Amino acid sequence: MANPTTNYGFVLPTPTDLVTDLPADFDVALQGVDTRIKALNPSTTLGDTDFASAVANVNTRLAIGTAGQILTVAGGVPTWAAAAGGGKVLQVVSATTTTSTASSSATFADTTLTATITPTSATSRILVLASLTYRKDVADVGNRVDFKLLRGATDLMGTLFNLGFTNSALTVQAQMAINFLDSPATAAATTYKVQFANANATASVTVQINSNRSTIILMEIGA
């Protein structure tokens, strides 16, 4: 046996071998071909990927990844990794209400504007977008409407005040918008709601006036 091939070094029978040792020589030659083909194609499972290794004429098997993974490079070789999730909107929950609620009390009360979201991860953040109408009645001289945004029983922004404030007996009707990026640090169901109060506890203030639609949107943002 002699006559190795240039690229893979297969040992092939010589012309003399073809006359004297053909069966045995072909067995040796084909075993070498089989070994080399396996080195170049080490895959064993549907979806496997092969890549050139540091050893000449030998490939490395990269097993198929799992659902949602992406193919990237680490340490100079291909590898599977989790897809980056930062800044992506993972889910959206919204709710509306048209229920008018009036108050003559300075104690904060629910507006019926509320929604619940269950984060997919405790590292996610929740972007809260709320919009609602309100009115301060004509008898409320120097009064205003106060609002709060709550996660469960937690006050997230403090009191949002001076809304609809006037120094004269005027009726004020307007729109209130709340934007807040929260970090609840939980994967459990989490409820957000808006509360309101009649700052001076005189006459009346109202939210969702004339059954206008108020909306709250909760967006889970991946970490």
KOLGUFI-874041 format. One line per field, with one value per residue (C-alpha): residue number from 1; residue in one letter; z, y negated, x. Coordinates in Angstrom, 1 decimal, decimal comma. Layout:
BEGIN
num = c(NUM / ...)
residuo = c(a / ...)
z = c(Z / ...)
y = c(Y / ...)
x = c(X / ...)
***
This chain:
BEGIN
num = c(1 / 2 / 3 / 4 / 5 / 6 / 7 / 8 / 9 / 10 / 11 / 12 / 13 / 14 / 15 / 16 / 17 / 18 / 19 / 20 / 21 / 22 / 23 / 24 / 25 / 26 / 27 / 28 / 29 / 30 / 31 / 32 / 33 / 34 / 35 / 36 / 37 / 38 / 39 / 40 / 41 / 42 / 43 / 44 / 45 / 46 / 47 / 48 / 49 / 50 / 51 / 52 / 53 / 54 / 55 / 56 / 57 / 58 / 59 / 60 / 61 / 62 / 63 / 64 / 65 / 66 / 67 / 68 / 69 / 70 / 71 / 72 / 73 / 74 / 75 / 76 / 77 / 78 / 79 / 80 / 81 / 82 / 83 / 84 / 85 / 86 / 87 / 88 / 89 / 90 / 91 / 92 / 93 / 94 / 95 / 96 / 97 / 98 / 99 / 100 / 101 / 102 / 103 / 104 / 105 / 106 / 107 / 108 / 109 / 110 / 111 / 112 / 113 / 114 / 115 / 116 / 117 / 118 / 119 / 120 / 121 / 122 / 123 / 124 / 125 / 126 / 127 / 128 / 129 / 130 / 131 / 132 / 133 / 134 / 135 / 136 / 137 / 138 / 139 / 140 / 141 / 142 / 143 / 144 / 145 / 146 / 147 / 148 / 149 / 150 / 151 / 152 / 153 / 154 / 155 / 156 / 157 / 158 / 159 / 160 / 161 / 162 / 163 / 164 / 165 / 166 / 167 / 168 / 169 / 170 / 171 / 172 / 173 / 174 / 175 / 176 / 177 / 178 / 179 / 180 / 181 / 182 / 183 / 184 / 185 / 186 / 187 / 188 / 189 / 190 / 191 / 192 / 193 / 194 / 195 / 196 / 197 / 198 / 199 / 200 / 201 / 202 / 203 / 204 / 205 / 206 / 207 / 208 / 209 / 210 / 211 / 212 / 213 / 214 / 215 / 216 / 217 / 218 / 219 / 220 / 221 / 222 / 223)
residuo = c(m / a / n / p / t / t / n / y / g / f / v / l / p / t / p / t / d / l / v / t / d / l / p / a / d / f / d / v / a / l / q / g / v / d / t / r / i / k / a / l / n / p / s / t / t / l / g / d / t / d / f / a / s / a / v / a / n / v / n / t / r / l / a / i / g / t / a / g / q / i / l / t / v / a / g / g / v / p / t / w / a / a / a / a / g / g / g / k / v / l / q / v / v / s / a / t / t / t / t / s / t / a / s / s / s / a / t / f / a / d / t / t / l / t / a / t / i / t / p / t / s / a / t / s / r / i / l / v / l / a / s / l / t / y / r / k / d / v / a / d / v / g / n / r / v / d / f / k / l / l / r / g / a / t / d / l / m / g / t / l / f / n / l / g / f / t / n / s / a / l / t / v / q / a / q / m / a / i / n / f / l / d / s / p / a / t / a / a / a / t / t / y / k / v / q / f / a / n / a / n / a / t / a / s / v / t / v / q / i / n / s / n / r / s / t / i / i / l / m / e / i / g / a)
z = c(0,0 / -0,9 / -3,1 / -0,4 / -1,7 / -1,5 / 0,6 / 3,0 / 2,9 / 1,8 / 1,3 / -2,0 / -3,7 / -6,1 / -9,6 / -8,2 / -5,3 / -7,7 / -9,0 / -5,8 / -2,8 / -4,2 / -1,6 / 1,5 / 0,1 / -0,8 / 2,7 / 4,2 / 1,7 / 2,2 / 6,0 / 5,7 / 3,5 / 6,0 / 8,9 / 7,1 / 6,0 / 9,6 / 10,8 / 8,3 / 9,2 / 13,0 / 13,2 / 14,9 / 15,4 / 13,2 / 13,1 / 14,2 / 12,7 / 11,8 / 11,8 / 11,1 / 14,1 / 14,9 / 13,7 / 9,9 / 8,1 / 11,2 / 12,0 / 15,3 / 15,9 / 17,3 / 18,7 / 17,7 / 20,0 / 21,8 / 20,8 / 20,8 / 20,8 / 18,2 / 16,6 / 17,7 / 18,1 / 21,4 / 21,8 / 18,0 / 17,5 / 16,7 / 19,7 / 20,6 / 23,0 / 24,3 / 22,2 / 23,7 / 25,3 / 26,6 / 25,6 / 23,8 / 24,5 / 25,7 / 26,3 / 26,4 / 28,7 / 28,5 / 30,2 / 29,9 / 32,0 / 31,4 / 35,0 / 36,3 / 39,9 / 42,0 / 45,3 / 47,9 / 50,1 / 50,4 / 51,0 / 47,9 / 46,3 / 43,3 / 39,9 / 38,5 / 36,1 / 36,8 / 35,0 / 36,0 / 34,3 / 35,0 / 34,0 / 32,3 / 34,3 / 37,7 / 35,9 / 33,5 / 33,8 / 33,3 / 31,4 / 32,6 / 30,4 / 31,7 / 30,4 / 32,0 / 32,0 / 35,1 / 36,2 / 39,0 / 39,7 / 39,6 / 43,4 / 44,0 / 44,4 / 44,9 / 44,7 / 42,6 / 41,7 / 43,0 / 41,5 / 42,5 / 40,6 / 42,6 / 42,2 / 44,6 / 47,7 / 46,7 / 45,8 / 42,7 / 42,0 / 45,0 / 44,7 / 41,3 / 42,2 / 41,0 / 38,3 / 37,5 / 40,1 / 39,8 / 42,2 / 41,0 / 40,7 / 37,4 / 36,1 / 34,8 / 32,6 / 31,2 / 30,4 / 32,7 / 31,4 / 33,5 / 32,2 / 34,5 / 34,1 / 37,0 / 38,3 / 40,2 / 40,6 / 40,4 / 38,0 / 39,9 / 38,8 / 39,5 / 39,6 / 38,8 / 39,4 / 39,5 / 42,5 / 42,9 / 45,6 / 46,1 / 47,5 / 49,6 / 50,2 / 48,9 / 46,4 / 43,9 / 41,6 / 39,0 / 36,9 / 33,7 / 33,2 / 31,0 / 30,7 / 28,6 / 28,1 / 30,3 / 29,4 / 31,1 / 29,2 / 30,8 / 28,7 / 29,9 / 28,8 / 28,7 / 30,8)
y = c(0,0 / -3,5 / -6,3 / -8,6 / -11,2 / -14,9 / -16,4 / -13,6 / -11,1 / -8,1 / -5,1 / -3,5 / -0,3 / -0,6 / 1,0 / 4,0 / 4,4 / 4,5 / 7,8 / 9,4 / 8,0 / 6,5 / 7,6 / 6,8 / 3,5 / 2,3 / 3,1 / 1,0 / -1,8 / -2,0 / -1,9 / -5,0 / -6,7 / -5,8 / -7,2 / -10,4 / -10,9 / -10,5 / -13,0 / -15,5 / -14,8 / -14,1 / -15,0 / -12,5 / -14,3 / -16,1 / -19,7 / -19,4 / -21,7 / -21,0 / -23,4 / -23,2 / -22,4 / -23,2 / -19,7 / -19,5 / -17,5 / -17,0 / -18,8 / -19,5 / -18,7 / -21,5 / -19,9 / -21,6 / -24,4 / -24,8 / -26,8 / -30,6 / -30,4 / -32,1 / -31,1 / -33,3 / -33,2 / -32,8 / -32,2 / -32,0 / -29,1 / -28,9 / -28,4 / -28,7 / -31,4 / -32,9 / -35,7 / -39,2 / -40,4 / -43,8 / -46,6 / -44,3 / -44,5 / -41,0 / -41,5 / -44,2 / -44,4 / -47,1 / -48,0 / -50,7 / -52,2 / -54,6 / -54,6 / -58,1 / -58,5 / -61,7 / -62,6 / -65,4 / -63,8 / -64,5 / -60,8 / -59,0 / -56,6 / -54,2 / -55,6 / -52,1 / -52,5 / -49,3 / -46,5 / -43,4 / -41,9 / -38,8 / -39,4 / -36,6 / -37,4 / -39,1 / -41,2 / -42,7 / -46,3 / -47,5 / -50,7 / -52,1 / -54,5 / -55,8 / -58,5 / -59,7 / -62,7 / -64,8 / -67,8 / -70,3 / -71,8 / -75,5 / -75,7 / -74,5 / -77,9 / -77,3 / -73,5 / -70,9 / -67,2 / -65,0 / -61,6 / -58,7 / -55,7 / -52,5 / -49,0 / -47,0 / -49,2 / -50,8 / -54,5 / -54,8 / -58,5 / -60,3 / -62,7 / -64,3 / -67,6 / -71,1 / -69,6 / -71,8 / -74,4 / -77,9 / -80,8 / -81,5 / -79,7 / -78,1 / -74,6 / -72,9 / -69,9 / -68,3 / -65,2 / -63,5 / -61,4 / -59,3 / -57,6 / -55,6 / -52,9 / -50,5 / -47,6 / -45,3 / -42,6 / -39,8 / -37,2 / -37,1 / -38,8 / -42,6 / -45,1 / -48,8 / -51,4 / -55,1 / -56,8 / -60,4 / -62,8 / -66,1 / -68,2 / -70,6 / -68,3 / -71,0 / -70,6 / -67,8 / -66,5 / -63,8 / -61,3 / -59,6 / -62,5 / -62,0 / -58,4 / -59,3 / -56,4 / -56,2 / -53,8 / -52,1 / -50,2 / -47,9 / -46,9 / -44,4 / -45,4 / -42,7 / -43,3)
x = c(0,0 / 1,3 / 0,2 / -1,5 / -3,9 / -3,0 / -5,8 / -6,8 / -3,9 / -6,0 / -3,7 / -4,6 / -3,4 / -0,5 / -0,6 / 1,3 / -1,2 / -4,0 / -2,6 / -1,4 / -3,3 / -6,5 / -9,1 / -7,1 / -5,7 / -9,2 / -10,4 / -7,7 / -8,3 / -12,1 / -11,7 / -9,5 / -12,2 / -14,9 / -12,9 / -12,2 / -15,8 / -16,9 / -14,3 / -15,7 / -19,4 / -19,6 / -23,3 / -25,6 / -28,9 / -31,4 / -30,5 / -26,9 / -24,3 / -20,7 / -17,8 / -14,0 / -12,0 / -8,4 / -7,4 / -7,0 / -9,7 / -11,7 / -14,9 / -16,6 / -20,3 / -22,5 / -25,6 / -28,9 / -30,0 / -33,3 / -36,3 / -35,7 / -31,9 / -29,8 / -26,5 / -23,6 / -19,8 / -18,0 / -14,2 / -13,9 / -16,3 / -20,1 / -22,3 / -26,0 / -27,2 / -30,4 / -31,8 / -31,3 / -34,5 / -33,6 / -35,9 / -38,4 / -42,1 / -43,0 / -46,7 / -49,4 / -52,4 / -55,1 / -58,3 / -60,9 / -63,7 / -66,6 / -67,8 / -68,1 / -67,0 / -67,5 / -66,0 / -66,3 / -63,6 / -59,9 / -59,3 / -58,0 / -60,5 / -60,3 / -61,3 / -62,3 / -59,4 / -57,3 / -55,5 / -53,5 / -50,5 / -48,4 / -44,8 / -42,9 / -39,8 / -39,1 / -36,4 / -38,9 / -40,1 / -43,7 / -44,5 / -47,8 / -49,7 / -53,0 / -55,4 / -58,6 / -60,9 / -61,7 / -63,8 / -63,8 / -67,2 / -68,0 / -68,4 / -64,8 / -63,0 / -59,3 / -59,8 / -58,1 / -58,2 / -55,3 / -54,3 / -52,1 / -50,8 / -50,6 / -49,1 / -51,2 / -51,0 / -47,7 / -47,8 / -45,5 / -45,4 / -46,6 / -49,6 / -50,1 / -51,8 / -52,7 / -54,9 / -57,9 / -56,8 / -58,5 / -58,8 / -62,3 / -65,6 / -65,0 / -65,8 / -62,7 / -62,8 / -59,6 / -57,6 / -55,1 / -52,2 / -49,9 / -46,6 / -44,5 / -41,8 / -42,0 / -39,8 / -42,1 / -39,4 / -42,0 / -43,4 / -46,7 / -49,9 / -49,6 / -52,4 / -52,0 / -54,7 / -55,4 / -56,9 / -58,2 / -59,2 / -61,0 / -58,1 / -60,1 / -63,1 / -65,5 / -68,3 / -67,4 / -64,7 / -65,4 / -63,4 / -64,6 / -67,0 / -70,1 / -69,1 / -66,0 / -63,7 / -60,5 / -57,7 / -54,8 / -52,1 / -49,5 / -46,5 / -43,9 / -40,4 / -37,8 / -34,7)
***
